[in-house]
């Protein structure tokens, strides 16, 4: 009697391509019909029906519903930490807005920053914070929210600002030894962490230099003059409705210190949300009373209810100034539910693609185009981007190509640092550019700017993969395996 595994057929390239073309067609139609709103419902439907197409092909090839279902469960389980972080960030935004932490960052930012240098400053600030804590997500969820508010108050482009935040955050994250992806890539490729970081400088520094030049040119252009009337109106509205104080930046400091101490992101952000709630009680009690609107409760109970409510629904108020209302009426765990829906739908598609072997088939097909170092690095870049699109997870975009191409790099005498660097150049950096990827959905949900709106301005993330390909074809910085060192290690063993 044949085992269940023996009755399965390997998918053909046609099998693997059909759901991809189906998905691309539906996503294109969703953007055409719904524009920027495509990520908040239409894309989920496209991913769900595309998963059904994959499942039908899987059944044809001998896979059972149960096995494909387990593949989906496995895919989703890997993303559960990211989902919990999203919920924590929603709570943090709610309490930080209510406490005046966000409006304080906006207030001092409007006072100190000039529109002419705003965009490059956003990049540098985001890079420093992300580099020190090793997390682009935490940086975007804290400093990034304040920077978006400052851009709003200056009447600057939110799309360009979001692109600058993401560029800086991913630059700092990518070069930080505290970052999870920076540790994951060398672990998969078989390189040393610090050799990996040093090797990444060849692609990362030129990419960031070009990005900073572009942001500076945009800032110095006439289109980045800002609007002084909007800025003054925003400052006046903040003064009239919120207490602003340097003390209100302590919740930000709490998150940064906990992150530096390497506490996990979920408890770090949740404790930051709690700190925001405590400071809201101390500094913004009038706002909480108005927000809760429960005269039947005692003041202590109103304070508890206010913090509790801000964590799950976000904060809402009416300041009489539309621009401020737009800034502060946000947050809460429930604001992240549509983002989580998008992530779950995408992971369902990626999970069933991997379980049925179609994802592996697509990667293997790409190896046919490899003829030299340049084409190998290009193929690695394209594969990582493709897995970010298909599997919707940056970790899979690092691990799967790392597994698939490791032996090919070794066979060609290329040091593992070349592979680990390329995995980061493409797998890590393109993840926030895909609306249904966990990273893209998080960035859009946290910053309140659609992925396709900020994508053209995430210059660092767009340029870095191209620099990696350029270096691959020119041979600049391509490191060969040190045979002497390898033989010495083998003798030691």
Backbone torsions as a table, in degrees:
resi	resn	phi	psi	omega
1	UNK	NA	131.1	-179.1
2	UNK	-75.0	141.2	175.9
3	UNK	-74.6	162.7	-179.8
4	UNK	-58.7	-39.9	-178.7
5	UNK	-63.6	-35.1	-178.0
6	UNK	-72.4	-20.6	-179.3
7	UNK	-82.9	-8.3	-179.6
8	UNK	-82.5	140.6	175.2
9	UNK	-99.9	142.8	173.7
10	UNK	-69.3	139.1	-178.8
11	UNK	-68.4	145.8	173.3
12	UNK	-82.7	168.1	177.3
13	UNK	-62.9	-34.6	177.3
14	UNK	-63.0	-42.4	177.2
15	UNK	-56.4	-44.3	-175.9
16	UNK	-71.6	-32.3	-176.3
17	UNK	-81.1	-29.4	-176.9
18	UNK	-56.5	-53.4	-180.0
19	UNK	-64.4	-29.6	178.9
20	UNK	-66.2	-47.2	178.9
21	UNK	-66.4	-35.2	177.6
22	UNK	-63.0	-45.7	-179.9
23	UNK	-64.8	-46.1	-179.9
24	UNK	-59.8	-40.5	178.6
25	UNK	-62.6	-45.9	-179.7
26	UNK	-66.9	-40.8	179.7
27	UNK	-65.6	-39.3	177.1
28	UNK	-63.2	-43.2	178.3
29	UNK	-64.1	-38.5	179.3
30	UNK	-62.2	-44.0	178.7
31	UNK	-64.8	-39.8	179.4
32	UNK	-63.3	-41.9	-175.8
33	UNK	-81.2	-35.8	-170.0
34	UNK	-119.5	-5.9	176.9
35	UNK	60.3	-133.8	-177.5
36	UNK	-65.3	-17.5	-180.0
37	UNK	-82.5	0.7	-175.8
38	UNK	-60.7	-30.6	-177.3
39	UNK	-76.0	-11.2	-174.5
40	UNK	-108.3	46.2	177.3
41	UNK	144.4	-59.9	-178.6
42	UNK	-58.7	-42.3	179.8
43	UNK	-65.0	-34.4	178.4
44	UNK	-63.2	-40.7	178.7
45	UNK	-65.7	-41.1	178.7
46	UNK	-60.4	-44.9	-179.4
47	UNK	-66.9	-37.2	-179.8
48	UNK	-65.2	-47.6	-179.6
49	UNK	-69.9	-31.5	175.8
50	UNK	-66.8	-35.5	175.8
51	UNK	-62.6	-37.6	178.9
52	UNK	-64.5	-39.4	177.5
53	UNK	-62.1	-44.0	177.3
54	UNK	-59.9	-43.9	-177.8
55	UNK	-63.0	-40.3	178.9
56	UNK	-62.7	-43.6	177.4
57	UNK	-65.1	-38.0	177.0
58	UNK	-62.0	-41.6	176.9
59	UNK	-61.3	-40.9	178.2
60	UNK	-59.3	-34.7	-177.5
61	UNK	-90.8	8.0	173.8
62	UNK	97.1	6.0	177.0
63	UNK	-82.6	144.1	178.8
64	UNK	-91.4	158.4	175.3
65	UNK	-58.5	-37.8	-177.1
66	UNK	-64.1	-44.6	-179.2
67	UNK	-66.4	-41.5	179.0
68	UNK	-66.8	-35.6	176.4
69	UNK	-63.9	-39.2	177.1
70	UNK	-65.3	-34.7	176.5
71	UNK	-63.2	-39.5	177.7
72	UNK	-66.5	-44.0	179.3
73	UNK	-60.1	-42.8	178.6
74	UNK	-62.0	-43.5	-179.7
75	UNK	-62.5	-44.9	-178.2
76	UNK	-69.5	-37.3	-178.1
77	UNK	-62.2	-33.0	178.9
78	UNK	-67.4	-23.8	-177.2
79	UNK	-97.4	-1.0	-178.0
80	UNK	-58.4	-40.7	176.1
81	UNK	-56.6	-40.8	179.3
82	UNK	-65.2	-37.6	179.9
83	UNK	-66.1	-42.1	178.1
84	UNK	-65.6	-37.0	176.9
85	UNK	-62.5	-40.9	177.8
86	UNK	-58.3	-45.0	179.3
87	UNK	-63.4	-41.0	179.4
88	UNK	-64.5	-39.8	178.7
89	UNK	-64.1	-38.8	176.4
90	UNK	-59.1	-43.8	177.7
91	UNK	-64.6	-41.6	-179.0
92	UNK	-62.5	-45.7	-179.9
93	UNK	-61.1	-41.7	179.9
94	UNK	-59.2	-48.0	-177.4
95	UNK	-76.6	-33.0	179.7
96	UNK	-69.3	-34.7	175.8
97	UNK	-68.5	-45.5	-178.4
98	UNK	-65.3	-35.7	-177.9
99	UNK	-74.8	-18.9	-175.0
100	UNK	92.8	3.8	178.1
101	UNK	-63.0	-45.9	179.7
102	UNK	-66.8	-45.3	-178.8
103	UNK	-67.8	-28.7	175.1
104	UNK	-67.1	-43.6	176.7
105	UNK	-60.7	-41.8	179.0
106	UNK	-64.3	-45.3	-176.2
107	UNK	-59.6	-52.6	-178.2
108	UNK	-70.7	-32.5	176.3
109	UNK	-63.4	-40.9	177.9
110	UNK	-66.0	-33.2	179.8
111	UNK	-72.2	-37.3	-169.6
112	UNK	-97.3	-31.6	-171.9
113	UNK	-91.0	141.6	175.9
114	UNK	-98.5	139.0	177.6
115	UNK	-54.8	-33.7	-176.8
116	UNK	-63.7	-34.8	-178.0
117	UNK	-111.2	12.9	-173.2
118	UNK	-62.7	-52.7	-174.2
119	UNK	-62.6	-49.5	177.5
120	UNK	-64.4	-31.3	177.4
121	UNK	-65.1	-40.9	177.6
122	UNK	-58.9	-44.0	179.1
123	UNK	-60.3	-48.9	-175.5
124	UNK	-66.1	-44.6	179.6
125	UNK	-61.9	-46.0	179.8
126	UNK	-62.5	-39.6	-179.5
127	UNK	-65.6	-42.2	-179.0
128	UNK	-64.0	-46.2	-178.8
129	UNK	-64.9	-47.7	-178.6
130	UNK	-64.3	-37.7	178.5
131	UNK	-66.1	-34.0	-177.3
132	UNK	-78.0	-28.3	-178.1
133	UNK	-110.1	-13.5	176.8
134	UNK	73.5	27.1	-178.2
135	UNK	-144.5	114.7	174.7
136	UNK	-69.8	-35.5	-178.2
137	UNK	-63.8	-48.5	-179.6
138	UNK	-64.0	-39.1	178.9
139	UNK	-61.8	-47.5	-179.8
140	UNK	-65.4	-39.4	-177.3
141	UNK	-73.3	-13.0	-178.8
142	UNK	-116.7	-79.8	-179.8
143	UNK	-60.8	-38.7	-177.8
144	UNK	-60.6	-40.1	178.7
145	UNK	-61.6	-42.1	178.4
146	UNK	-66.0	-39.5	-179.6
147	UNK	-66.6	-36.6	175.8
148	UNK	-63.7	-39.3	177.7
149	UNK	-64.1	-40.0	177.6
150	UNK	-63.3	-42.6	178.7
151	UNK	-60.8	-39.6	178.1
152	UNK	-63.2	-43.7	-179.3
153	UNK	-68.8	-26.2	177.7
154	UNK	-89.3	-5.3	-175.4
155	UNK	63.4	36.0	175.2
156	UNK	-89.1	167.3	179.7
157	UNK	-69.7	122.3	178.5
158	UNK	-70.3	-33.2	179.9
159	UNK	-65.9	-45.0	179.1
160	UNK	-66.9	-40.2	179.0
161	UNK	-61.6	-44.6	178.4
162	UNK	-61.9	-39.9	177.0
163	UNK	-62.7	-37.9	178.3
164	UNK	-68.6	-41.9	178.4
165	UNK	-60.9	-47.2	-177.9
166	UNK	-67.5	-40.2	177.4
167	UNK	-58.6	-50.6	-179.8
168	UNK	-65.5	-42.6	-177.8
169	UNK	-63.2	-42.3	-178.5
170	UNK	-75.9	-28.4	173.5
171	UNK	-62.9	-50.7	-179.2
172	UNK	-64.3	-43.4	179.3
173	UNK	-60.0	-45.8	-174.4
174	UNK	-62.9	-32.7	-176.9
175	UNK	-99.4	3.0	-177.5
176	UNK	-90.3	128.5	175.8
177	UNK	-68.6	-8.8	177.9
178	UNK	-87.3	-10.4	-174.8
179	UNK	-75.9	141.4	179.6
180	UNK	-67.3	-43.0	-179.4
181	UNK	-69.0	-32.4	178.5
182	UNK	-68.0	-26.7	174.9
183	UNK	-86.2	-33.6	-176.5
184	UNK	-68.6	-45.4	-175.2
185	UNK	-58.5	-50.0	178.0
186	UNK	-67.4	-29.7	178.2
187	UNK	-64.4	-40.3	179.9
188	UNK	-71.7	-41.5	-174.9
189	UNK	-82.1	-20.0	-179.0
190	UNK	88.5	27.2	178.4
191	UNK	-108.8	167.1	178.0
192	UNK	-81.1	142.8	-175.9
193	UNK	-55.4	-50.8	-174.5
194	UNK	-75.6	-29.6	171.7
195	UNK	-65.8	-37.3	178.2
196	UNK	-62.7	-47.3	-179.7
197	UNK	-64.1	-43.1	179.9
198	UNK	-62.7	-40.6	-179.1
199	UNK	-69.0	-30.1	179.7
200	UNK	-68.5	-21.3	-179.3
201	UNK	-58.9	-30.3	-179.5
202	UNK	-62.5	-34.6	179.3
203	UNK	-98.0	-32.4	-172.2
204	UNK	-76.3	-45.8	-177.6
205	UNK	-64.4	-48.5	177.1
206	UNK	-60.5	-39.1	-178.9
207	UNK	-64.1	-44.4	180.0
208	UNK	-69.5	-35.3	177.9
209	UNK	-61.2	-46.2	178.5
210	UNK	-62.7	-43.8	-179.3
211	UNK	-61.6	-43.9	179.7
212	UNK	-63.4	-38.6	177.6
213	UNK	-61.9	-43.6	-179.6
214	UNK	-64.4	-45.7	179.5
215	UNK	-63.0	-37.0	178.7
216	UNK	-66.4	-42.6	178.4
217	UNK	-61.7	-42.7	177.7
218	UNK	-62.1	-42.4	-178.9
219	UNK	-65.4	-34.4	-178.8
220	UNK	-83.4	-8.5	-179.6
221	UNK	-76.3	164.1	-177.8
222	UNK	-66.1	-21.3	-177.7
223	UNK	-75.4	-9.0	-178.1
224	UNK	-111.7	36.8	179.8
225	UNK	-75.5	-21.2	-174.4
226	UNK	75.5	-178.7	-179.0
227	UNK	-132.8	106.0	-176.0
228	UNK	-63.1	-34.3	180.0
229	UNK	-64.9	-42.9	178.5
230	UNK	-65.1	-41.0	-179.7
231	UNK	-62.3	-46.7	-179.8
232	UNK	-65.1	-38.3	177.9
233	UNK	-64.1	-40.7	179.4
234	UNK	-65.4	-45.6	178.8
235	UNK	-60.0	-42.7	-179.6
236	UNK	-65.1	-41.2	-178.7
237	UNK	-67.6	-38.2	177.5
238	UNK	-64.3	-45.2	178.5
239	UNK	-60.1	-36.8	-176.0
240	UNK	-75.9	-25.2	-171.1
241	UNK	-118.3	-17.8	-176.5
242	UNK	-133.4	148.4	168.9
243	UNK	-79.8	130.9	175.7
244	UNK	-116.8	134.1	-178.2
245	UNK	-159.9	148.9	175.2
246	UNK	-59.6	-25.9	178.6
247	UNK	-59.7	-29.7	-176.6
248	UNK	-74.5	-2.8	174.0
249	UNK	-88.9	-2.9	179.8
250	UNK	-60.9	-40.5	176.3
251	UNK	-56.8	-34.4	175.9
252	UNK	-65.2	-43.6	179.4
253	UNK	-62.6	-38.6	178.6
254	UNK	-58.2	-47.8	-179.3
255	UNK	-63.9	-44.3	-178.7
256	UNK	-63.4	-42.4	-179.8
257	UNK	-65.6	-45.0	179.3
258	UNK	-62.6	-37.7	178.9
259	UNK	-67.5	-41.4	178.1
260	UNK	-63.4	-35.1	177.6
261	UNK	-76.6	2.6	174.6
262	UNK	68.3	27.1	170.2
263	UNK	-69.7	146.3	-177.1
264	UNK	-58.1	147.8	-176.7
265	UNK	-56.6	-41.3	-175.9
266	UNK	-61.5	-54.9	177.7
267	UNK	-64.9	-32.5	178.3
268	UNK	-59.5	-50.5	-177.1
269	UNK	-70.4	-37.2	179.6
270	UNK	-66.3	-39.6	176.1
271	UNK	-66.8	-33.7	174.3
272	UNK	-63.8	-38.3	176.8
273	UNK	-64.7	-41.1	178.6
274	UNK	-65.1	-40.9	177.0
275	UNK	-60.6	-40.5	176.5
276	UNK	-61.0	-40.1	178.6
277	UNK	-64.3	-41.6	179.2
278	UNK	-63.4	-43.7	179.7
279	UNK	-69.9	-27.2	175.1
280	UNK	-65.0	-42.1	178.9
281	UNK	-62.8	-40.4	-176.8
282	UNK	-72.6	-42.8	-169.9
283	UNK	-105.5	-24.6	-171.7
284	UNK	-126.8	41.3	-175.7
285	UNK	-60.8	-35.7	179.2
286	UNK	-64.0	-40.0	178.2
287	UNK	-64.6	-38.1	-179.9
288	UNK	-66.5	-42.5	179.2
289	UNK	-59.8	-43.4	179.3
290	UNK	-67.3	-38.6	-178.1
291	UNK	-66.4	-43.6	-177.9
292	UNK	-75.6	-42.0	178.1
293	UNK	54.3	52.8	177.9
294	UNK	-129.6	81.4	-178.8
295	UNK	-63.4	-16.1	-179.9
296	UNK	-77.0	-12.8	-178.3
297	UNK	-95.8	153.1	173.1
298	UNK	-72.1	161.5	-176.9
299	UNK	-60.3	-43.0	177.6
300	UNK	-58.8	-40.2	179.5
301	UNK	-68.5	-33.9	176.6
302	UNK	-63.7	-41.0	179.7
303	UNK	-63.3	-44.5	178.8
304	UNK	-63.1	-45.8	-179.2
305	UNK	-62.4	-36.9	-179.2
306	UNK	-64.8	-47.1	179.2
307	UNK	-63.5	-44.1	-179.7
308	UNK	-59.5	-48.0	-176.9
309	UNK	-65.9	-40.0	179.7
310	UNK	-62.3	-32.0	-180.0
311	UNK	-70.1	-33.6	-176.3
312	UNK	-102.9	-28.6	179.2
313	UNK	-108.0	-14.3	-171.5
314	UNK	87.2	174.5	-176.7
315	UNK	-101.2	139.8	175.6
316	UNK	-134.7	141.6	176.3
317	UNK	-156.5	168.7	175.9
318	UNK	-125.2	106.5	-177.8
319	UNK	-91.1	-12.3	-175.1
320	UNK	88.6	-3.3	177.9
321	UNK	-121.7	115.3	-173.2
322	UNK	-58.3	-39.7	-177.2
323	UNK	-64.9	-38.1	178.3
324	UNK	-72.3	-41.5	177.4
325	UNK	-56.6	-40.1	179.4
326	UNK	-65.4	-33.4	-179.5
327	UNK	-74.2	-41.1	-168.5
328	UNK	-101.0	-14.5	179.1
329	UNK	-87.0	80.0	-174.8
330	UNK	-163.2	178.9	175.8
331	UNK	92.7	-171.8	-178.9
332	UNK	94.3	148.0	179.5
333	UNK	-60.0	-37.2	-176.8
334	UNK	-68.6	-16.2	176.8
335	UNK	-71.1	-15.5	-178.5
336	UNK	-97.4	-0.8	-174.2
337	UNK	-66.5	-37.2	177.8
338	UNK	-68.3	-34.9	176.6
339	UNK	-64.7	-43.8	179.2
340	UNK	-64.2	-38.7	176.6
341	UNK	-58.3	-43.5	179.1
342	UNK	-63.7	-43.7	-179.6
343	UNK	-63.2	-45.8	-179.7
344	UNK	-61.9	-40.9	179.4
345	UNK	-64.1	-42.0	-179.7
346	UNK	-67.6	-40.7	-179.6
347	UNK	-69.7	-28.7	173.9
348	UNK	-62.1	-45.5	179.0
349	UNK	-64.1	-48.0	-179.5
350	UNK	-63.7	-38.4	-178.9
351	UNK	-64.7	-44.0	-178.6
352	UNK	-74.5	-30.0	174.7
353	UNK	-64.7	-41.2	179.9
354	UNK	-71.5	-42.9	-177.2
355	UNK	-62.7	-37.5	-178.2
356	UNK	-84.0	-1.1	177.8
357	UNK	82.2	3.6	-176.9
358	UNK	-73.4	-32.7	178.0
359	UNK	-65.7	-44.6	178.3
360	UNK	-63.4	-38.4	179.7
361	UNK	-62.3	-41.3	178.6
362	UNK	-63.6	-41.4	179.9
363	UNK	-66.2	-43.9	179.5
364	UNK	-62.0	-36.1	178.9
365	UNK	-62.8	-32.2	-179.6
366	UNK	-68.9	-28.1	-178.6
367	UNK	-63.6	-20.4	179.5
368	UNK	-66.0	-21.2	-177.9
369	UNK	-92.5	2.4	-177.0
370	UNK	-87.5	120.1	179.5
371	UNK	-128.0	-15.3	-179.8
372	UNK	-159.3	-174.8	-177.9
373	UNK	-61.7	-44.1	-179.1
374	UNK	-61.3	-45.7	-179.4
375	UNK	-70.9	-30.3	177.0
376	UNK	-66.2	-45.7	178.9
377	UNK	-66.9	-39.7	176.6
378	UNK	-61.2	-43.1	179.4
379	UNK	-64.4	-39.6	177.6
380	UNK	-63.0	-43.9	178.3
381	UNK	-60.5	-49.5	-177.8
382	UNK	-65.0	-36.5	178.9
383	UNK	-66.2	-44.6	178.9
384	UNK	-62.0	-42.5	177.7
385	UNK	-64.1	-43.1	179.9
386	UNK	-61.4	-40.5	179.8
387	UNK	-71.4	-33.3	172.3
388	UNK	-59.0	-37.2	179.8
389	UNK	-75.0	-45.0	-173.4
390	UNK	-79.8	-50.7	-174.5
391	UNK	-89.2	-15.1	173.8
392	UNK	63.2	30.7	-177.3
393	UNK	-148.7	125.7	-176.4
394	UNK	-68.0	-28.0	179.8
395	UNK	-68.6	-40.6	176.0
396	UNK	-66.6	-33.1	179.6
397	UNK	-70.2	-14.5	175.0
398	UNK	-97.7	-46.7	-172.5
399	UNK	-70.9	-48.3	-175.3
400	UNK	-63.7	-51.3	176.9
401	UNK	-63.3	-32.9	177.3
402	UNK	-60.2	-43.8	178.3
403	UNK	-67.7	-42.4	-174.2
404	UNK	-69.4	-36.4	-171.0
405	UNK	-104.6	-5.2	-175.7
406	UNK	-57.1	-47.8	-178.8
407	UNK	-67.2	-33.0	179.6
408	UNK	-67.2	-39.0	175.9
409	UNK	-64.7	-42.2	179.0
410	UNK	-64.1	-43.4	-178.2
411	UNK	-60.3	-31.6	-179.0
412	UNK	-92.2	6.7	176.3
413	UNK	74.1	24.1	-178.9
414	UNK	-96.0	133.5	179.7
415	UNK	-62.5	147.6	-178.0
416	UNK	-62.4	-20.8	177.5
417	UNK	-61.7	-28.4	177.9
418	UNK	-65.7	-41.3	179.6
419	UNK	-69.8	-47.8	-177.5
420	UNK	-62.6	-38.4	177.7
421	UNK	-63.3	-44.8	-177.7
422	UNK	-66.7	-36.3	177.4
423	UNK	-60.0	-39.0	178.5
424	UNK	-75.8	-40.7	-179.1
425	UNK	-57.7	-32.9	-177.4
426	UNK	-109.8	-51.9	-175.3
427	UNK	-64.1	-47.4	-179.6
428	UNK	-72.6	-47.3	-167.6
429	UNK	-78.3	-25.2	179.9
430	UNK	-91.1	-8.0	-178.0
431	UNK	-59.9	-37.9	179.7
432	UNK	-78.3	-0.6	-178.7
433	UNK	-95.5	-2.1	179.9
434	UNK	-105.9	117.2	-173.7
435	UNK	-56.6	-35.3	-176.3
436	UNK	-96.0	-2.3	172.6
437	UNK	-69.0	151.3	-180.0
438	UNK	-54.8	-40.2	-178.7
439	UNK	-71.5	-45.6	179.7
440	UNK	-61.8	-42.0	179.2
441	UNK	-65.8	-39.5	179.1
442	UNK	-63.6	-48.3	-177.9
443	UNK	-61.0	-45.2	-179.8
444	UNK	-64.4	-43.7	-178.6
445	UNK	-67.9	-36.9	-177.6
446	UNK	-76.9	-44.2	-176.6
447	UNK	-85.8	-16.3	-179.4
448	UNK	73.1	24.1	178.2
449	UNK	-125.6	127.3	-177.9
450	UNK	-59.6	145.7	-177.3
451	UNK	-57.4	-46.3	-179.0
452	UNK	-68.5	-18.4	177.6
453	UNK	-76.8	-40.2	-178.7
454	UNK	-90.1	-17.7	-174.9
455	UNK	-51.5	-47.2	-178.3
456	UNK	-64.1	-15.2	-175.5
457	UNK	-108.3	1.3	174.6
458	UNK	-83.6	66.7	-168.5
459	UNK	-59.4	-42.8	-179.1
460	UNK	-60.6	-45.5	-178.0
461	UNK	-66.3	-31.3	179.6
462	UNK	-79.7	-37.2	-173.8
463	UNK	-78.1	-38.6	-172.3
464	UNK	-56.9	-46.1	177.5
465	UNK	-60.8	-34.7	179.2
466	UNK	-68.1	-38.5	176.5
467	UNK	-64.0	-39.8	178.7
468	UNK	-60.6	-42.9	179.1
469	UNK	-66.2	-42.6	179.4
470	UNK	-59.2	-46.7	-180.0
471	UNK	-65.6	-32.3	178.2
472	UNK	-63.8	-41.6	-178.7
473	UNK	-78.5	-31.4	-179.9
474	UNK	-84.7	-19.9	-178.7
475	UNK	83.4	-1.1	178.7
476	UNK	-65.1	127.7	176.7
477	UNK	71.1	1.0	179.1
478	UNK	-70.9	121.3	-172.6
479	UNK	-97.3	130.3	178.3
480	UNK	-92.2	158.8	177.5
481	UNK	-66.7	131.1	177.8
482	UNK	-82.2	98.4	-175.7
483	UNK	-64.3	-35.6	179.5
484	UNK	-62.2	-44.7	-179.5
485	UNK	-66.6	-38.7	-179.4
486	UNK	-64.8	-45.7	179.6
487	UNK	-62.8	-38.4	179.9
488	UNK	-64.4	-41.6	178.1
489	UNK	-64.1	-39.6	-179.8
490	UNK	-64.6	-39.3	178.9
491	UNK	-66.7	-37.8	178.8
492	UNK	-62.5	-41.1	-180.0
493	UNK	-67.8	NA	NA
